[in-house]
Structure formats: structure tokens, C-alpha cells
């Protein structure tokens, strides 16, 4: 019903992730399942997942174990 009230010029809302989907902590990309090219980082006891594009762009910081706040 929410889409019926939307004006034609408005973009469609972003889909909400389900519990089975991963969301990139950097760019918000949603993936189904666990893609083998994504990176998982544990920072302060919290898991953060990064898509392959964000992981590639920040690989040196990830390997240096810098918190994602620094990159």
C-alpha cells in the first residue's frame, strides 16, 4: 500500500534487508547469503561486513587492522 501513495517522480524506496541478507557497513549494499568476496571484520566485538568493492578500496587499512572509522 505504501507504493500506491508514492508520487511517480519519487524514487522507489530502498529494500529493507532480511535477517538472511548482509549489508555492507560502508556503502549499504545488500547481498543475499554470504558472498565469498565480502570481508568480515570484528571491531569492538561487533561484526562488520564489507562488499568486495569497499574491501578492495580499503584493503591496506583492513590488513593494518585499522577500525573502519579511520578509513
N, CA and C of each residue as an Amber inpcrd file, in Angstrom:
protein
   213
   0.8050000  -1.1880000   0.0000000   0.0000000   0.0000000   0.0000000
   0.8510000   1.2560000   0.0000000   2.0210000   1.1510000   0.5540000
   2.9020000   2.3080000   0.6490000   3.2850000   2.8330000  -0.7310000
   3.4420000   1.9370000  -1.6990000   3.8300000   2.3630000  -3.0310000
   2.6960000   3.0590000  -3.7620000   1.4390000   2.7840000  -3.3930000
   0.3130000   3.4250000  -4.0360000   0.2700000   4.9130000  -3.7210000
   0.7490000   5.3200000  -2.5570000   0.7320000   6.7170000  -2.1440000
   1.9400000   7.4830000  -2.6580000   2.8600000   6.8090000  -3.3150000
   4.0900000   7.4230000  -3.8010000   3.8250000   8.1670000  -5.1010000
   4.3980000   9.3470000  -5.2220000   4.2860000  10.1020000  -6.4710000
   5.1670000   9.4560000  -7.5330000   4.7870000   9.5470000  -8.8110000
   5.5800000   8.9140000  -9.8770000   6.9990000   9.4570000  -9.9730000
   7.2290000  10.7030000  -9.5710000   8.5720000  11.2800000  -9.6760000
   9.4920000  10.8590000  -8.5440000   8.9440000  10.2970000  -7.4740000
   9.7530000   9.8650000  -6.3440000  10.3960000   8.5190000  -6.6490000
  11.6630000   8.3490000  -6.2540000  12.3030000   7.0450000  -6.4710000
  11.7040000   5.9960000  -5.5480000  11.7740000   4.7540000  -5.9780000
  11.2810000   3.6520000  -5.1510000  12.1340000   3.5540000  -3.8940000
  11.5320000   3.2480000  -2.7560000  12.3140000   3.1360000  -1.5180000
  13.2890000   1.9690000  -1.5920000  14.4090000   2.1000000  -0.8800000
  15.4050000   1.0280000  -0.8280000  14.7900000  -0.1770000  -0.1270000
  15.0510000  -1.3800000  -0.6070000  14.5060000  -2.5570000   0.0710000
  15.1630000  -2.7450000   1.4390000  14.3760000  -3.1600000   2.4000000
  14.8960000  -3.4260000   3.7370000  15.5370000  -4.8030000   3.7480000
  16.7260000  -4.9390000   4.3640000  17.3640000  -6.2530000   4.4100000
  16.6080000  -7.1960000   5.3360000  16.5900000  -8.4700000   4.9690000
  16.0130000  -9.5010000   5.8210000  17.1440000 -10.0660000   6.6710000
  16.8170000 -10.8340000   7.6980000  17.8820000 -11.3780000   8.5620000
  18.9090000 -12.2300000   7.8220000  18.5380000 -12.8280000   6.6710000
  19.4660000 -13.6730000   5.9270000  20.4180000 -12.8610000   5.0620000
  20.1590000 -11.5750000   4.8910000  20.9590000 -10.7500000   3.9940000
  22.0190000  -9.9730000   4.7630000  23.1520000  -9.7890000   4.1180000
  24.2210000  -8.9740000   4.6760000  24.1440000  -7.5780000   4.0870000
  24.5390000  -6.5940000   4.8800000  24.5650000  -5.2090000   4.4240000
  25.9860000  -4.6990000   4.6100000  26.5440000  -4.0920000   3.5690000
  27.8860000  -3.5310000   3.6570000  27.8690000  -2.3810000   4.6590000
  28.7750000  -2.4310000   5.6230000  28.8420000  -1.3980000   6.6540000
  29.3370000  -0.0640000   6.1170000  29.9160000  -0.0730000   4.9470000
  30.4800000   1.1430000   4.3650000  29.5150000   1.8340000   3.3980000
  28.9840000   1.0770000   2.4220000  28.1640000   1.7000000   1.3750000
  26.6930000   1.3130000   1.4200000  26.3380000   0.2990000   2.2160000
  24.9410000  -0.0870000   2.3430000  24.4420000  -1.0820000   1.3170000
  25.3290000  -1.6360000   0.4980000  24.9280000  -2.6440000  -0.4810000
  24.3420000  -3.8480000   0.2470000  23.2510000  -4.3830000  -0.2760000
  22.5970000  -5.5440000   0.3270000  22.9210000  -6.7790000  -0.5070000
  23.3240000  -7.8590000   0.1660000  23.6370000  -9.1170000  -0.5140000
  22.8300000 -10.2370000   0.1160000  22.4800000 -11.2150000  -0.6850000
  21.8000000 -12.3920000  -0.1630000  22.8370000 -13.4540000   0.1600000
  22.6660000 -14.1030000   1.2790000  23.6150000 -15.1320000   1.6700000
  24.9330000 -14.5070000   2.1040000  25.9890000 -15.2830000   2.0120000
  27.3230000 -14.8060000   2.3590000  28.1990000 -14.8710000   1.1170000
  28.3650000 -13.7550000   0.4070000  29.2010000 -13.7630000  -0.7860000
  30.6640000 -14.0510000  -0.4150000  31.3300000 -14.9100000  -1.1620000
  32.7190000 -15.2510000  -0.8200000  33.6890000 -14.0930000  -1.0010000
  33.3080000 -13.0590000  -1.7120000  34.2160000 -11.9280000  -1.9490000
  34.0710000 -10.8220000  -0.9120000  33.1220000 -10.9500000   0.0010000
  32.9430000  -9.9350000   1.0380000  33.9120000 -10.1930000   2.1890000
  34.1960000  -9.1540000   2.9460000  35.1160000  -9.2340000   4.0800000
  34.3460000  -9.0060000   5.3710000  34.6830000  -9.7780000   6.3910000
  34.0880000  -9.6050000   7.7060000  35.1690000  -9.1050000   8.6480000
  34.8610000  -8.0650000   9.3970000  35.8010000  -7.5090000  10.3530000
  35.0940000  -7.3820000  11.6970000  35.7640000  -7.7470000  12.7760000
  35.2000000  -7.5980000  14.1120000  35.8790000  -6.3950000  14.7620000
  35.0840000  -5.3820000  15.0600000  35.5890000  -4.1550000  15.6810000
  34.8340000  -3.9170000  16.9790000  35.5490000  -3.8910000  18.0840000
  34.9440000  -3.7050000  19.4070000  33.8440000  -4.7270000  19.6800000
  34.0660000  -5.9640000  19.2430000  33.1210000  -7.0460000  19.4760000
  31.9280000  -7.0740000  18.5470000  31.8860000  -6.2000000  17.5460000
  30.7650000  -6.1280000  16.6070000  31.2540000  -6.5250000  15.2220000
  30.5100000  -7.4230000  14.5580000  30.8640000  -7.8240000  13.1950000
  30.4410000  -6.7550000  12.1940000  31.3510000  -6.4320000  11.2890000
  31.0770000  -5.5140000  10.1890000  31.3970000  -6.2520000   8.9000000
  30.4840000  -6.1830000   7.9360000  30.6960000  -6.8140000   6.6470000
  30.9180000  -5.7230000   5.6050000  31.8700000  -5.9710000   4.6920000
  32.2010000  -5.0160000   3.6430000  32.1180000  -5.7190000   2.2920000
  31.4360000  -5.0740000   1.3390000  31.3110000  -5.6460000  -0.0080000
  32.6840000  -5.6930000  -0.6710000  32.7710000  -6.4080000  -1.7770000
  34.0610000  -6.5630000  -2.4440000  34.6320000  -5.2300000  -2.9130000
  33.7850000  -4.3060000  -3.3630000  34.2830000  -3.0030000  -3.8350000
  34.8700000  -2.1840000  -2.6750000  34.1800000  -2.1460000  -1.5490000
  34.6850000  -1.3930000  -0.3940000  35.9290000  -2.0620000   0.1970000
  35.9360000  -3.3940000   0.2210000  37.0980000  -4.1080000   0.7420000
  38.3230000  -3.8560000  -0.1320000  38.1440000  -3.8810000  -1.4600000
  39.2770000  -3.6250000  -2.3640000  39.8000000  -2.2000000  -2.2040000
  38.8940000  -1.2520000  -2.0740000  39.2990000   0.1460000  -1.9730000
  40.0370000   0.4350000  -0.6670000  39.8330000  -0.3910000   0.3490000
  40.4160000  -0.1220000   1.6660000  41.2340000  -1.2860000   2.2010000
  41.7660000  -2.1160000   1.3100000  42.4640000  -3.3320000   1.7320000
  43.6650000  -3.0550000   2.6310000  44.3940000  -1.9870000   2.3710000
  45.5600000  -1.6920000   3.2150000  45.1500000  -1.3600000   4.6420000
  44.0750000  -0.6170000   4.7930000  43.5800000  -0.2810000   6.1310000
  43.0430000  -1.5280000   6.8360000  42.3780000  -2.3970000   6.0750000
  41.8550000  -3.6300000   6.6560000  43.0040000  -4.5250000   7.1220000
  44.0090000  -4.6890000   6.2660000  45.1550000  -5.5260000   6.6430000
  45.9300000  -4.9200000   7.8030000  45.9300000  -3.5970000   7.9140000
  46.5940000  -2.9250000   9.0280000  45.7560000  -2.9170000  10.2920000
  44.5750000  -3.5560000  10.2130000  43.6490000  -3.6750000  11.3340000
  43.1870000  -2.3260000  11.8880000  43.0640000  -1.3390000  11.0050000
  42.5140000  -0.0590000  11.4210000  40.9900000  -0.1750000  11.5040000
  40.3810000   0.4370000  12.4960000  38.9270000   0.4570000  12.5680000
  38.3720000   1.1670000  11.3540000  37.1920000   0.7710000  10.9130000
  36.6010000   1.3660000   9.7170000  36.3270000   2.8600000   9.8910000
  36.2510000   3.3530000  11.1080000  36.0930000   4.7960000  11.3370000
  37.2840000   5.5780000  10.7790000  38.4420000   4.9500000  10.7000000
  39.6520000   5.6300000  10.2280000  39.7090000   5.7110000   8.7220000
  38.9800000   4.8520000   7.9890000  39.0300000   4.9060000   6.5460000
  37.7150000   5.3490000   6.0230000
